[in-house]
Amino acid sequence: MDSSEIVRGIGLVVVLGVGLQWLGRRIGLPSIVLLLAGGLAVGPGLGWLDPDEIFGDALFPVVSLAVAVLLFHGGMELRLADLRGPARGPVLRLVTVGALTTWLLAAGTVHLLLDGAARLSLVIGAILVVSGPTVVGPLLRIARPRDPPATILRWEGILIDPLGATLGVFCVNAFFVTELSLQELWRDVLSVALAGVAAGLAGAALLVTALRRLTVPDELEVAVPFMFVVAAYVAAESVRPEAGLFATTAMGVAVANQRVVPTRELRAFGEPVVALLLGALFVVLAARVDGQALIDHVPEALALAAVLALVVRPLVVVLSTLGQPGLDRRDRAFLACLAPRGVVAAATAALYSLRLDQIGEPADGLVPVVFAVVIALALLYGLGAAPAARWLGVARPSPRGALLVGGHRWLLGLAAALTRHGVPVVVAARGRADLAGRDDLPFRVHTGLITALPASGLLDDVGGAVIASRDDEVDLIALDVAVSQLGRGAVWVLPSEPAGGGARRADPEPDPRTWSRRPFSPGATHDALDAAVVAGHEVRTVDADDVPEGAHVLAVLTPAGRWTASVDGPPPPGSRLVVLDPAPVAAGERDGAAAAIGDPEARRGQREPAADD
């Protein structure tokens, strides 16, 4: 294979890996299904991609390292504080008793369905123990279950990967390679786990020390953590093979739970890396599958997937939650409705198949069976998780709340109007100490650091944000936070006008630094809105066909209880509009929150100071 063919192959992996995730988000299908289908299509289907030819002997070491990076990112999402409640007991049981139960029952089912050797069945059973954050995380975002089920599933998905992979190594060594006693084999597994955890904790300590002492320049704040993750993985693998997954998982959890340096940037670095690695891994691994072998094993794989979903998972949940307080029947039922398999199962299946071939123990059915199960469970849980959460009553309502950044009187009036319409509102008023602790406001107020919002839980029900503090520094920080949490399409920014004298345009061009839409009706600028407030204009809600002349439209309220700050075009039938109205406001229509902020002391804080977020 010449260099041009290698470049085309790598380009195809990247384009499909990212493009199919994009398509999945657009059409509402689980990305894993499209990625596996795309890999099968360009690999065994069309013959356009041969990963073994492109990557050669480096294929599986690269795959293992990529999985390790994914587990580090997953570990960064785990907070030990979440395990202080009813989630701790079920999580510990799921990754111990539950994992062993899944292994034995899956191995027994494989043995009966495939009529194969018991030792190969035990290897396949061990592979099918793993779940993983690469599939659990996206499904949790779609289904939006409440806690504690969401926390339990998130922790189980991340912790089970290194444990399951190590169990697979144990099975391969115990039944195909060594003649060690059972006690020696378990000691070997324990040493792998300890070596990995030690390397991960050491890597976390070094990384935190480097960040704490400010030795890492800002432009390398993304690259340096990646370097430490790779170093921890390599160190662990050098001490004990297969210890690298433990190392990166432990490192992620340790970094996420330390209180020495902020970790928001470290978590942010993972998003594009995870998207690229996840897509590439699924495409590459699916492209290696023998298409005919996959078709030949479909009946057995479907039967195995049915047993895993309908028998094994419910039994495991019963054993893991029996006698555990804080979980009702609906919580337990949803835990039984979500146990997909992901990239670690696919990668370890391919890796162990290659190792067995190398020692003269071919396992032709291992890879196609595992891949067929992964696809079947991805379809089942991907299409059924959200309906199951809604049917069981454990799904949180879809986010439709509003985040309003600023402390101007008209913005507080908008907050009050949205609240009366049933929209949950959070006002982030940096520097407005006079709003902190107020119990007469119908909405929640955050006056601390903007960067503390994601960890505060205030954004859990927020679906859109209007950023209008009139302080460029606050606005840019808030934009970064809001986009990372909500997506750029759900964020509006009202930028401040240029400083200095001279006439300003009624509708200035958007600030190019914000890269976001402008809210409100044309002509609504900071100066115009502030001038309207000084002139005595008030915020009120009117029918869509009864907008007063000269009023600034701030939001559209739909009959379904939704809202938007985009007011271009005709509103949906039955909608009402929130306007800053020059007409007198009738008694009872005035927004109490907006009126209350009009006292002199509050007015002195109307323009927020620069924040040091």
C-alpha positions in Angstrom: 0.0 0.0 0.0 1.5 3.3 -1.1 1.4 6.5 0.8 -1.5 8.0 -1.2 -3.7 5.0 -0.3 -2.7 5.3 3.3 -3.7 9.0 3.3 -7.0 8.2 1.6 -7.7 5.5 4.2 -6.9 7.8 7.2 -9.0 10.6 5.6 -11.9 8.2 5.2 -11.7 7.2 8.8 -11.8 10.8 10.0 -14.5 11.9 7.7 -16.8 9.0 8.5 -15.9 9.0 12.2 -16.9 12.7 12.7 -19.5 13.0 9.9 -21.6 10.0 11.0 -21.7 11.4 14.6 -22.9 14.7 13.2 -25.5 12.9 11.1 -26.6 10.9 14.1 -27.2 14.1 16.1 -29.1 15.6 13.3 -31.5 12.7 12.7 -31.7 11.5 16.3 -30.2 8.0 15.9 -27.5 6.6 18.2 -24.1 7.5 16.7 -22.7 4.0 17.5 -25.2 2.4 15.1 -24.2 4.7 12.2 -20.5 4.4 13.0 -20.6 0.6 13.0 -22.7 0.5 9.8 -20.3 2.9 8.1 -17.3 0.9 9.1 -18.9 -2.3 7.8 -19.9 -0.6 4.6 -16.4 0.8 3.7 -14.6 -2.3 5.1 -16.0 -5.7 4.3 -18.8 -4.2 2.2 -17.0 -2.0 -0.4 -13.4 -2.9 0.4 -12.4 0.8 0.6 -10.7 0.5 4.0 -8.3 -2.1 5.3 -7.1 -1.0 8.8 -4.5 -3.8 9.0 -2.8 -2.6 5.8 -2.9 1.0 6.9 -1.7 0.7 10.4 0.1 -2.6 10.4 1.4 -3.9 13.8 0.6 -0.5 15.4 -3.1 -1.0 15.0 -4.0 -2.5 18.4 -1.5 -0.5 20.5 -3.0 2.6 19.0 -6.5 1.3 19.6 -5.7 0.5 23.2 -4.1 4.0 23.8 -7.2 5.7 22.3 -9.5 3.7 24.6 -7.3 4.8 27.5 -7.7 8.4 26.6 -11.5 7.9 26.4 -11.5 6.4 29.9 -9.5 9.4 31.2 -12.2 11.7 29.8 -14.9 9.6 31.3 -13.1 9.6 34.7 -13.1 13.4 34.6 -16.9 13.3 34.7 -17.0 11.3 38.0 -17.4 13.2 41.3 -16.9 11.2 44.5 -19.5 13.4 46.2 -22.1 11.7 44.0 -21.4 8.4 45.7 -22.2 9.7 49.2 -25.9 9.1 48.7 -27.9 6.1 47.5 -25.7 5.6 44.4 -22.7 4.1 46.3 -24.0 0.7 47.2 -25.5 -0.1 43.8 -22.4 1.1 41.9 -20.0 -1.1 44.0 -22.3 -4.1 43.6 -22.7 -3.6 39.9 -19.0 -3.6 39.2 -18.3 -6.6 41.5 -21.3 -9.0 42.0 -23.0 -7.7 38.9 -19.9 -8.1 36.7 -19.3 -11.7 37.9 -22.9 -12.6 37.4 -22.9 -11.1 33.9 -19.7 -12.9 33.0 -20.9 -16.4 34.1 -24.4 -16.1 32.6 -23.2 -14.6 29.4 -20.5 -17.3 29.1 -23.1 -20.0 29.8 -25.5 -18.6 27.1 -22.7 -18.4 24.6 -21.8 -22.0 25.3 -25.3 -23.2 24.7 -26.0 -21.0 21.6 -22.7 -21.6 19.8 -22.0 -25.1 21.0 -18.4 -24.1 21.4 -15.6 -24.8 23.9 -16.3 -23.6 27.4 -13.0 -21.7 27.7 -13.8 -19.6 24.6 -17.3 -19.0 26.0 -15.8 -17.6 29.2 -13.6 -15.2 27.2 -16.6 -13.9 25.2 -18.6 -13.6 28.5 -15.8 -11.5 30.0 -15.7 -9.2 26.9 -19.5 -8.7 27.2 -19.2 -7.5 30.8 -18.0 -4.1 29.7 -20.3 -1.2 28.9 -18.5 2.1 28.7 -18.9 5.8 28.8 -18.8 6.1 25.0 -22.3 4.6 24.7 -23.8 5.2 28.2 -23.0 8.9 28.2 -24.8 9.7 24.9 -27.8 7.6 25.9 -28.0 9.4 29.3 -28.1 12.7 27.4 -30.9 11.5 25.3 -33.0 9.8 28.0 -32.2 12.5 30.7 -33.0 10.2 33.7 -33.1 11.7 37.2 -30.7 10.8 40.0 -29.7 8.4 41.4 -30.1 6.2 38.3 -28.2 8.6 36.2 -25.2 8.7 38.6 -25.3 4.9 39.0 -25.2 4.3 35.3 -22.5 6.9 34.7 -20.2 5.4 37.3 -20.9 1.8 36.3 -20.1 2.6 32.7 -16.7 4.0 33.4 -15.5 1.7 36.2 -16.6 -1.5 34.4 -14.4 -1.0 31.4 -11.0 -1.6 33.0 -12.4 -4.3 35.2 -14.0 -6.1 32.3 -10.9 -5.8 30.1 -8.8 -7.2 32.9 -11.2 -10.0 33.4 -10.8 -10.8 29.7 -7.0 -10.9 30.1 -7.5 -13.3 33.1 -9.6 -15.6 31.0 -7.2 -15.7 28.1 -4.2 -16.3 30.4 -6.0 -18.8 32.5 -7.6 -20.9 29.8 -5.2 -20.5 26.8 -1.7 -19.4 27.9 -0.5 -20.2 31.4 -0.7 -23.1 33.8 -0.9 -21.0 36.9 -3.1 -21.9 39.8 -6.3 -20.0 40.4 -4.8 -18.2 43.3 -1.8 -17.1 41.3 -4.0 -15.9 38.5 -6.2 -13.7 40.8 -3.0 -12.3 42.3 -1.9 -11.5 38.8 -5.1 -9.6 38.1 -4.8 -7.7 41.4 -1.3 -6.6 40.6 -2.4 -5.3 37.2 -5.1 -3.2 38.9 -2.7 -1.9 41.6 0.0 -1.1 39.1 -2.5 0.8 36.9 -4.0 2.8 39.8 -0.6 3.7 41.1 0.6 5.0 37.7 -2.7 7.0 37.3 -2.4 8.6 40.8 1.2 9.5 40.1 0.3 11.0 36.8 -2.5 13.0 38.4 -0.2 14.3 41.1 2.4 15.5 38.6 -0.2 17.1 36.4 -1.8 19.0 39.3 1.6 20.1 40.6 2.6 21.5 37.2 -0.7 23.4 36.9 -0.6 24.6 40.5 2.9 26.1 40.1 1.9 27.8 36.8 4.7 26.1 34.9 2.3 25.3 32.0 1.8 28.1 29.5 -1.8 28.9 28.5 -1.3 27.7 24.9 -0.2 24.3 26.2 -2.9 23.9 28.8 -4.6 21.3 26.5 -1.6 19.5 25.2 0.2 19.0 28.5 -2.7 17.0 30.2 -2.8 14.8 27.1 1.0 14.2 27.5 0.5 13.2 31.1 -2.3 10.8 30.2 -0.2 9.1 27.6 2.8 9.0 30.0 0.7 7.3 32.7 -0.7 4.8 30.2 2.8 3.9 28.9 4.3 3.7 32.4 1.5 1.3 33.6 1.7 -0.8 30.5 5.5 -1.1 30.9 5.1 -2.4 34.4 2.2 -4.7 33.8 0.5 -5.2 30.4 -3.3 -4.3 30.4 -2.7 -1.9 33.4 -3.0 1.2 31.2 -6.8 1.3 31.3 -6.7 1.3 35.1 -4.1 4.1 35.0 -6.0 6.5 32.8 -9.3 5.9 34.6 -7.8 6.5 38.0 -6.0 9.5 36.7 -9.2 11.0 35.4 -11.1 10.4 38.7 -8.2 11.8 40.8 -7.8 15.0 38.7 -11.6 15.6 38.7 -11.9 15.3 42.5 -8.9 17.3 43.6 -9.4 20.9 44.9 -6.0 22.4 44.1 -6.5 23.6 40.5 -9.7 24.2 38.4 -10.4 21.4 36.0 -12.9 23.0 33.6 -10.3 23.5 30.9 -9.1 19.9 31.3 -12.6 18.6 30.8 -13.1 20.9 27.8 -10.0 19.5 26.1 -11.6 16.1 25.9 -14.7 17.0 23.8 -13.1 17.3 20.4 -10.5 14.6 21.1 -13.2 12.2 22.3 -15.4 12.8 19.3 -12.5 12.2 16.9 -11.2 9.1 18.8 -14.6 7.6 19.3 -15.6 7.9 15.7 -12.3 6.6 14.4 -12.3 3.6 16.7 -15.7 2.4 15.7 -15.1 2.8 12.0 -11.7 1.1 12.1 -12.8 -1.8 14.2 -16.0 -2.4 12.2 -14.0 -2.3 9.0 -11.9 -5.3 10.2 -15.0 -7.5 10.7 -15.6 -10.4 8.2 -18.9 -9.5 6.7 -20.0 -13.0 5.9 -19.0 -14.3 9.3 -21.1 -11.5 10.9 -24.1 -12.5 8.8 -23.6 -16.2 9.6 -23.7 -15.5 13.4 -26.7 -13.1 13.4 -29.3 -15.6 14.8 -27.1 -16.6 17.7 -26.0 -13.0 18.4 -29.6 -11.8 18.4 -30.5 -14.6 20.8 -27.5 -13.7 23.0 -28.4 -10.0 23.0 -32.0 -10.9 24.0 -30.8 -13.0 26.9 -28.4 -10.2 28.1 -31.1 -7.5 27.9 -34.2 -9.5 29.1 -32.7 -11.9 31.6 -29.1 -11.1 32.7 -29.4 -7.3 33.1 -32.6 -7.4 35.2 -31.2 -10.2 37.4 -28.0 -8.2 37.9 -29.9 -5.1 38.9 -32.0 -7.0 41.4 -28.9 -8.5 43.0 -27.1 -5.1 43.0 -29.9 -3.0 44.4 -31.5 -5.5 46.9 -31.9 -3.8 50.2 -30.4 -0.5 49.0 -32.3 2.6 50.3 -33.1 5.6 48.1 -34.1 3.6 45.0 -37.7 2.9 44.2 -39.1 0.4 41.7 -39.0 2.8 38.8 -35.4 3.6 39.4 -34.5 -0.1 39.5 -36.6 -0.7 36.4 -34.7 1.9 34.4 -31.3 0.6 35.6 -32.5 -2.7 34.1 -33.3 -1.0 30.8 -29.8 0.4 30.0 -26.7 -1.8 29.6 -25.2 -1.2 26.1 -21.8 -2.5 25.0 -19.4 -0.1 23.3 -15.9 0.5 21.9 -14.1 -1.4 24.7 -16.0 -4.6 23.9 -15.3 -4.2 20.2 -11.7 -3.4 20.7 -11.0 -6.2 23.2 -12.8 -8.8 21.0 -10.6 -7.9 18.1 -7.4 -7.8 20.3 -8.1 -11.2 22.0 -9.0 -12.8 18.6 -5.6 -11.7 17.3 -3.8 -13.1 20.3 -5.6 -16.4 20.1 -4.7 -16.7 16.5 -1.0 -16.0 17.3 -0.9 -18.8 19.8 -2.6 -21.3 17.5 -6.0 -21.1 19.1 -8.2 -19.5 16.4 -11.5 -18.1 17.5 -13.4 -17.4 14.3 -16.7 -16.6 15.9 -15.4 -14.3 18.6 -15.3 -11.0 16.7 -18.5 -11.3 14.6 -20.6 -12.5 17.7 -19.4 -9.6 19.9 -19.9 -7.0 17.1 -23.4 -8.3 16.3 -24.3 -8.1 20.0 -22.9 -4.6 20.2 -25.0 -3.5 17.2 -28.1 -5.2 18.5 -27.9 -3.7 22.0 -27.0 -0.3 20.6 -30.2 -0.4 18.5 -32.3 -1.7 21.4 -31.1 0.7 24.0 -30.5 3.6 21.7 -34.1 3.6 20.5 -35.7 2.4 23.8 -33.8 4.3 26.5 -35.7 7.6 26.2 -39.2 6.1 25.8 -38.4 3.8 28.8 -37.4 6.8 30.9 -40.6 8.6 30.0 -42.8 5.6 30.5 -41.3 4.8 33.9 -41.5 8.5 35.0 -37.8 8.8 35.7 -37.0 11.3 32.9 -36.3 14.8 33.8 -38.3 17.3 31.7 -36.6 18.4 28.5 -34.6 21.6 29.3 -36.6 24.7 28.4 -35.4 27.1 31.0 -33.5 30.4 30.4 -30.1 31.7 31.5 -30.0 35.5 31.5 -26.6 37.0 32.1 -26.7 40.6 33.3 -28.4 42.7 36.0 -30.2 45.5 34.1 -33.7 46.3 35.0 -35.1 45.3 31.6 -33.3 42.0 31.9 -34.8 41.3 35.3 -38.2 42.2 33.8 -37.7 39.7 31.1 -36.8 37.1 33.7 -40.0 37.8 35.7 -42.1 37.6 32.5 -40.6 34.3 31.5 -41.1 32.9 35.0 -44.8 33.8 34.9 -45.0 31.9 31.7 -43.7 28.8 33.4 -40.1 29.0 32.2 -37.5 28.2 34.8 -35.1 31.2 34.9 -31.6 31.6 36.2 -30.2 35.2 36.3 -26.4 35.3 36.4 -25.6 38.8 37.7 -21.9 39.0 38.3 -21.1 41.7 40.8 -24.7 42.3 41.9 -24.4 41.5 45.6 -27.7 43.3 46.1 -29.5 40.4 44.4 -27.8 37.7 46.4 -30.1 36.0 48.9 -33.2 37.8 47.8 -36.3 35.7 48.6 -38.8 38.1 46.9 -37.6 37.3 43.3 -39.5 34.6 41.4 -36.3 33.3 39.7 -33.0 32.0 40.9 -30.0 34.3 41.0 -26.3 33.5 40.7 -23.9 36.3 41.6 -20.7 34.3 41.9 -18.1 33.3 39.2 -19.7 32.6 35.8 -17.3 29.6 35.5 -18.9 28.1 38.6 -22.3 27.7 36.9 -21.9 24.2 35.3 -20.9 22.6 38.7 -23.7 24.5 40.5 -26.6 22.5 39.0 -28.4 25.7 38.0 -28.1 24.8 34.3 -29.7 21.4 34.5 -33.0 22.6 33.2 -31.7 25.5 31.0 -32.3 25.2 27.3 -31.2 28.6 26.1 -29.2 31.7 27.2 -29.2 35.4 26.6 -25.9 37.1 27.4 -26.3 40.8 27.9 -24.1 42.1 30.8 -22.6 44.9 28.7 -19.1 43.9 30.0 -17.1 42.3 27.3 -15.1 40.1 29.6 -18.1 38.8 31.4 -19.9 38.2 28.1 -17.1 36.3 26.6 -16.7 34.1 29.6 -20.4 33.5 29.8 -20.5 32.7 26.1 -17.8 30.1 26.6 -19.7 28.5 29.5 -23.1 28.6 27.8 -21.9 27.2 24.5 -20.1 24.3 26.2 -23.3 23.4 28.1 -26.1 24.3 25.6 -24.6 24.4 22.1 -24.0 27.6 20.1 -27.5 27.4 18.5 -29.2 28.0 21.9 -27.2 31.1 22.9 -27.8 34.8 22.0 -25.4 37.6 22.8 -26.2 41.3 22.9 -22.7 42.8 22.5 -21.7 46.1 24.0 -21.4 49.0 21.5 -17.9 50.4 20.8 -16.7 52.9 23.3 -16.1 56.6 22.4 -18.2 59.4 21.2 -20.0 59.9 17.9 -23.2 58.6 16.5 -23.8 54.9 16.6 -25.8 52.8 14.2 -29.2 51.7 15.4 -28.4 48.1 14.7 -24.6 47.5 14.8 -23.0 44.5 13.3 -22.6 41.5 15.7 -19.3 41.5 17.6 -17.2 39.0 15.7 -15.7 37.7 18.9 -19.0 36.3 20.1 -19.8 34.1 17.0 -23.5 34.0 18.2 -26.9 35.3 17.2 -28.1 38.6 18.5 -31.4 38.5 20.5 -34.5 40.7 20.5 -36.0 42.8 17.7 -34.0 44.9 15.3 -32.8 48.1 16.9 -32.6 46.6 20.4 -29.2 47.7 21.6 -27.9 48.2 25.1 -28.2 52.0 24.7 -31.7 51.8 23.3 -32.9 49.4 26.1 -31.3 51.4 28.9 -32.7 54.7 27.4 -36.2 53.1 27.3 -36.0 52.2 31.0 -34.9 55.7 31.9 -37.8 57.0 29.9 -40.2 54.9 32.0 -40.8 52.0 29.7 -41.8 48.8 31.4 -41.6 45.1 30.5 -44.9 43.4 29.9 -46.4 40.6 27.9 -48.8 41.2 25.0 -50.5 39.2 22.3 -48.4 38.6 19.2 -50.8 40.8 17.0 -50.9 43.6 19.6 -47.4 44.9 19.8 -47.3 48.6 20.7 -45.6 50.9 18.4 -42.1 51.7 19.4 -41.8 48.6 21.7 -38.7 46.4 21.8 -39.6 42.7 21.5 -37.5 40.7 24.0 -38.9 37.2 23.7 -41.5 35.0 22.0 -43.6 32.8 24.4 -45.2 29.8 22.7 -48.4 28.1 23.8 -46.4 25.0 24.7 -44.5 26.9 27.4 -41.3 27.4 25.3 -39.5 30.6 24.7 -37.0 32.1 22.2 -35.1 35.3 21.9 -35.1 35.1 18.1 -38.0 37.4 17.0 -37.4 37.4 13.3 -40.4 36.2 11.3 -44.0 35.5 12.4 -44.4 33.8 15.8 -46.2 30.5 16.1 -50.1 30.8 16.3 -51.2 31.6 19.9 -47.9 33.0 20.9 -47.4 36.0 23.2 -44.5 38.5 23.2 -42.4 40.0 26.0 -41.8 43.6 25.1 -40.3 46.7 26.6 -43.3 48.9 26.2 -43.5 52.7 26.2 -47.2 52.6 27.0 -48.4 52.9 30.6 -48.6 49.6 32.4 -51.9 48.6 34.0 -52.0 47.7 37.7 -51.0 44.1 38.2 -49.1 43.9 34.9 -45.9 45.4 36.3 -43.1 42.9 36.9 -42.4 43.0 40.6 -38.8 42.0 40.1 -38.1 44.7 37.6 -39.8 47.3 39.8 -38.0 46.3 42.9 -34.6 46.7 41.2 -35.3 50.4 40.5 -34.3 51.7 43.9 -31.2 54.0 43.9 -28.9 51.5 45.6 -29.7 48.9 43.0 -29.3 51.4 40.2 -25.7 52.1 41.3 -24.8 48.5 40.6 -26.6 48.3 37.2 -23.4 48.2 35.2 -21.4 45.2 36.3 -17.7 45.4 36.9 -15.2 43.3 35.1 -15.0 39.8 36.4 -11.8 37.9 37.1 -13.4 34.5 36.2 
